[in-house]
């Protein structure tokens, strides 16, 4: 005898929930940031601080070399 209730079983729901959670964990919760973009952002912040006279030229150059040396 053919049992149609297997078609309406809840196992496919759990498969969808687990798949959705995995996709969110992989693509949503773990943002991709390249190391280069991160260093460019730090250099932009450093430049802005220099322009606003928060740091002097010597400190700017030292920190800039530190950022470039950490590639």
Residue pairs with C-beta under 8 A, 6 or more apart in sequence:
35 71
39 67
39 70
39 71
42 67
43 64
43 67
46 55
46 60
46 63
46 64
46 67
47 60
49 55
49 60
50 57
50 60
55 63
